[in-house]
Amino acid sequence: MEKRIIPSSELIINADGSVFHLHLKPENLSDKILLCGDPDRVGMIASRFDSIECDVSNREFRTITGFYKGKRLTVQSHGIGGDNIEIVVNELDILANFDFEKRCVKDDFRQLTMVRIGTSGGIQPEAPIGTYVAAEKAIGFDGVINFYANTRSIRDLEYEKALIEQLEWKIEGLTPYVVTADKELLEQIAGKDARVLRGSTIACNGFYAPQGRKLRLPLADEELNKKIEDFRYKDFRITNFEMESSALSGMASLLGHKALTICCIIAGRQNLNMNTDYKGSIEGLIDLVLDRI
């Protein structure tokens, strides 16, 4: 079969041979990638490296590739939200699996392993501030993967049905989706560590109303957070809110990569408390992931 030659308006390569947003070249990318929202956190993670190959920044995207205890790793920031994750995962895949000169997909597939280290708001009593939650199920309130074909093959359709029924879904124009994290990667990172709770993480397309925060504007469903707290499906309860896990798991699954989000809880939504000084907790999570990826 003749390969599709992708036009420059779709596969966008900068004049220096780097991919459009990330400004990376294929040789800058490791197979193992740590993702984080904050560009400053890239430096925090890479400060543990034994050596650094490259440090590249463009907008909210900062990348450092180097070595940690003999492992070649890339640390990549993605900013806030599923729309940014869609850009980052696609461009990481471009770096791994596209021939820049021929403008087509390579014959040999290169699989990437991506672990997002994030912060999150806990919903249940078993996820208080300081807990680490690995998103075994990522629930999308963002809609990102709905623009791609063949998503039913990577979604948990029964879980989705339970969500719509129990949450009495009222948000017009948006339907939640559910993606399961890569099982092998989940075991590798979470293992039997008592510090890591395996949960169901909601990724929202905003920080305020989509996560039930009410300021001057009324909410479309004033009871949604209470219904989320009460939700049960098999052995699952919804454990926490954040903004990227579903787009990451969904995009990675569609592309054939491994992905997992693991977050440090910094807000207790039931207890109405917040830890804005969470550096120590997130550093412990960083060390855990670095040693296990």
C-alpha positions in Angstrom: 0.0 0.0 0.0 1.3 3.4 -0.9 2.1 5.6 2.0 0.2 8.8 2.6 2.5 11.8 2.2 1.4 14.3 4.8 1.2 18.0 3.7 3.2 20.7 5.5 0.0 22.2 6.9 -0.7 19.0 8.9 2.8 17.6 9.7 4.4 20.9 10.6 8.2 20.9 10.8 10.2 24.1 11.7 13.0 25.3 9.5 15.6 23.9 11.9 14.1 20.4 11.6 12.2 20.5 14.9 8.5 19.7 15.4 6.2 22.7 15.5 5.2 23.4 19.1 7.8 21.4 21.1 10.8 22.6 19.0 12.3 19.1 19.5 14.2 17.0 17.0 13.8 13.2 16.9 17.2 12.6 18.5 16.1 14.7 21.5 13.4 12.2 22.6 13.8 9.2 24.9 11.4 6.2 24.9 10.5 7.0 28.5 8.9 10.3 29.2 7.8 12.1 32.4 5.0 14.6 31.8 4.1 17.6 34.0 2.0 20.7 33.6 4.3 23.3 35.0 7.5 24.1 33.0 9.3 24.9 36.2 8.6 21.4 37.4 10.7 20.1 34.5 13.7 21.7 36.1 12.8 20.3 39.5 12.6 16.7 38.1 15.8 17.1 35.9 17.8 18.4 38.9 18.0 14.8 39.9 19.6 13.7 36.6 23.2 12.7 36.5 23.7 14.4 33.1 21.6 16.5 30.6 21.6 16.3 26.8 19.3 19.0 25.9 17.0 21.7 27.5 14.5 23.2 25.0 11.7 25.7 25.7 8.9 27.1 23.6 5.8 28.7 25.2 4.5 26.5 28.0 6.5 23.5 26.6 9.8 22.8 28.1 11.8 19.6 27.5 14.9 18.2 29.2 16.4 14.9 28.2 19.2 13.3 30.2 20.2 10.3 32.3 19.0 9.2 35.7 20.7 6.2 37.3 21.7 4.9 33.9 18.2 5.4 32.4 17.7 7.9 29.5 14.6 9.9 30.2 12.8 12.9 28.8 10.9 15.3 31.0 8.2 17.3 29.1 5.8 20.0 30.3 2.4 20.3 28.7 0.7 23.3 30.4 -2.9 23.0 31.6 -5.7 21.0 30.0 -6.5 18.2 27.6 -6.1 20.4 24.5 -2.5 20.9 25.4 -2.0 17.1 26.0 -3.5 16.5 22.5 -0.7 18.7 21.0 2.1 17.1 23.1 1.2 13.5 22.6 0.8 13.9 18.9 4.1 15.7 18.6 5.9 13.1 20.7 4.5 10.5 18.4 5.6 12.5 15.4 9.1 12.5 16.8 9.1 8.8 17.4 7.2 7.5 14.3 7.5 9.9 11.4 10.1 10.3 8.7 10.6 14.1 8.5 12.2 14.1 5.1 9.7 11.7 3.4 6.8 13.2 5.4 5.3 9.8 6.1 4.9 7.2 8.9 7.9 5.0 9.4 7.7 1.2 8.8 8.9 0.3 12.3 6.7 1.5 15.2 8.4 3.0 18.3 6.4 2.7 21.5 6.7 5.4 24.1 6.0 5.1 27.8 4.5 8.3 29.3 3.9 8.9 33.0 2.2 12.2 34.0 3.1 13.5 37.4 0.4 15.9 38.5 -1.6 17.6 41.3 -5.2 17.0 42.0 -8.2 17.5 44.2 -9.4 14.5 46.3 -13.1 13.6 46.3 -13.2 10.7 48.7 -12.2 10.3 52.4 -9.6 7.7 51.4 -7.8 10.3 49.2 -6.9 13.1 51.7 -4.2 15.7 51.0 -0.9 14.1 50.5 -2.2 10.9 49.0 -0.8 9.6 45.6 -3.6 8.5 43.2 -2.8 6.5 40.1 -5.6 6.8 37.5 -6.5 3.2 36.7 -9.6 4.7 35.1 -9.4 8.1 33.4 -12.8 9.8 33.0 -13.0 12.4 30.3 -15.2 15.5 30.9 -13.1 17.2 28.1 -14.3 15.7 24.8 -10.8 15.7 23.2 -10.8 12.1 21.9 -14.3 12.4 20.4 -12.7 14.1 17.4 -10.8 10.9 16.5 -12.2 7.7 14.9 -12.4 4.2 16.5 -12.5 5.4 20.1 -15.0 2.7 21.1 -12.1 0.2 21.0 -10.2 1.9 23.8 -13.1 3.0 26.0 -14.9 1.3 28.9 -18.4 1.5 27.6 -20.1 -0.1 30.5 -18.4 2.3 32.9 -19.6 5.2 30.7 -23.2 3.9 30.8 -23.1 3.8 34.6 -21.7 7.3 34.8 -24.5 8.8 32.6 -27.2 7.0 34.5 -25.9 7.6 38.1 -24.8 11.2 37.4 -28.2 11.9 35.7 -26.0 13.7 33.1 -27.3 17.2 32.3 -24.3 18.9 30.6 -25.5 19.6 27.0 -23.2 18.9 24.1 -20.7 16.8 26.2 -20.7 13.1 27.1 -18.2 11.6 29.5 -15.8 8.9 28.3 -13.6 6.4 30.2 -10.2 5.0 29.3 -8.3 2.4 31.3 -4.6 3.0 32.0 -2.0 0.6 30.5 -2.2 -2.3 33.0 1.5 -3.2 32.8 2.6 0.4 33.4 0.1 0.7 36.3 1.7 -2.3 38.0 5.2 -1.0 37.3 4.5 2.4 38.9 1.9 1.7 41.6 2.9 -1.9 42.5 1.7 -2.8 46.0 2.9 0.5 47.4 0.5 1.5 50.2 1.2 5.1 49.4 -0.4 4.8 46.0 -4.2 4.6 45.7 -5.6 3.2 42.4 -8.6 5.2 41.5 -10.9 6.7 38.9 -9.7 10.2 38.0 -12.0 12.8 36.3 -10.2 15.1 33.8 -12.2 18.3 33.4 -12.1 20.8 30.6 -11.8 23.7 33.1 -10.8 24.4 36.7 -13.9 26.2 38.1 -17.4 25.3 37.1 -16.4 22.0 35.4 -15.0 20.9 38.8 -18.0 22.2 40.7 -16.4 25.5 41.9 -19.0 28.2 42.1 -18.0 31.8 42.0 -20.3 34.5 40.4 -21.8 32.2 37.7 -24.4 29.5 38.6 -23.6 25.9 37.7 -25.5 23.9 35.1 -25.9 21.1 37.6 -25.6 22.2 41.3 -25.7 18.6 42.5 -23.1 17.1 40.1 -20.3 16.9 42.6 -22.5 15.2 45.2 -23.5 12.6 42.6 -19.8 12.2 41.7 -19.0 11.5 45.4 -21.8 8.9 45.6 -21.0 7.1 42.3 -20.2 3.4 42.4 -19.4 1.1 39.6 -18.1 -2.4 40.5 -15.2 -1.8 42.9 -14.7 1.8 41.6 -15.4 5.1 43.2 -14.4 8.4 41.7 -11.3 9.5 43.6 -10.1 12.8 42.3 -10.4 15.7 39.8 -7.7 17.0 37.5 -7.5 18.1 33.8 -5.3 15.9 31.6 -5.5 12.2 32.5 -8.3 11.2 30.0 -6.8 12.9 27.0 -3.4 11.4 27.8 -4.7 7.9 28.2 -7.1 8.2 25.3 -4.5 9.6 22.8 -1.8 7.1 24.0 -4.2 4.1 23.6 -5.3 5.2 20.1 -1.6 5.6 19.1 -0.4 2.4 20.7 1.7 4.0 23.5 1.7 3.3 27.2 0.5 6.1 29.5 -0.5 6.7 33.1 -1.4 9.7 35.3 -0.4 9.7 38.9 -1.2 12.7 41.1 -0.5 14.1 44.5 -3.7 15.2 46.2 -3.4 18.9 47.2 -7.0 19.8 47.8 -9.8 18.1 49.8 -13.0 18.8 48.1 -15.2 17.3 50.8 -13.2 18.9 53.6 -13.0 22.2 51.8 -9.2 22.4 52.5 -6.3 23.2 50.2 -2.5 22.8 50.5 -0.8 25.5 48.4 2.6 24.6 49.8 2.9 21.0 48.4 6.5 21.0 47.2 7.6 18.3 49.6 4.7 15.9 48.7 5.3 16.4 44.9 9.0 15.8 45.3 8.3 12.4 47.0 6.1 11.5 44.0 8.8 12.5 41.6 11.3 10.3 43.2 8.9 7.3 43.2 8.2 7.7 39.5 11.9 8.3 38.5 12.9 5.1 40.3 10.1 2.9 38.7 9.7 4.2 35.1 
